[in-house]
Amino acid sequence: MTQCNGLPLLFSSLGQKRIVADFQGGDLTSDGGLPLLREVDRKIRLIDALNAAIFDEAVLSVVEG
């Protein structure tokens, strides 16, 4: 059986709104993954890593052209 703690996950605020994941149910939103992605990106610089890994020659031709 999985051992889960009941502590909420705290995220950076979004403007004046506090974002908390407490897994207690309630209202759901279709953009719920975006705050998590933002936090992952801030911690491990995910978008920068993806940008470095993807080479797009078409972009270089526009920049250098």
N, C-alpha and C positions, 0 to 999 in steps of 0.2 A: 504494500500500500504506500502511496506517495505521501511524504511528510511535507505539508504546506504550512507556511506561516501566515498569519492573518494580518500582517502589517501592510499598509497601503504603499504603492509605489508613488513617489513624488517626482514630478517633472518640473522643468523650468516653467515659469509663468508665461502666459500668452496675453500680453497687454496687462490688464488688471484682473484677468481670469486665472484662477489657480487650477492646475490640471493634476488630478489624482486618479490613479487606477486602484480601486479597492476590491474589485471582483465580487461585489455584493449584488449584482444585477441592476435593475433599473433601466433608464432610458439608454438606448444604443444609438450610435452615430456611424455613418458610413465612412467618415474620415478618421476613425479611431487609430489607424496605423500611422498617420502622418506625425503626430507628436512623438511617437516612439521612434520613427525614422529620424526625426530631427535630433533627438537625444543621442541616438547611435552615431549619427554623423558628427555631432559635437564631441563625442568621446573618442571615436576612432578615425575621424576624418574620412568617412566612407565615400562621400562624393568626390573628394580629391583623389582617393585611391582608384575609383572607377574612371575618372577622367584621365589619369595617368596610364591606365591599362587599355583604354580604347583608343586606337589610332584611326583617325578619319582624314584621309588625304584630301577630300573635297574641302574641308575646312581650311587646310593649309593653302590651297590654291586661291581661296578667297582672301585670306589674310595677306599672302605674299603677292597677290596679283595686282 
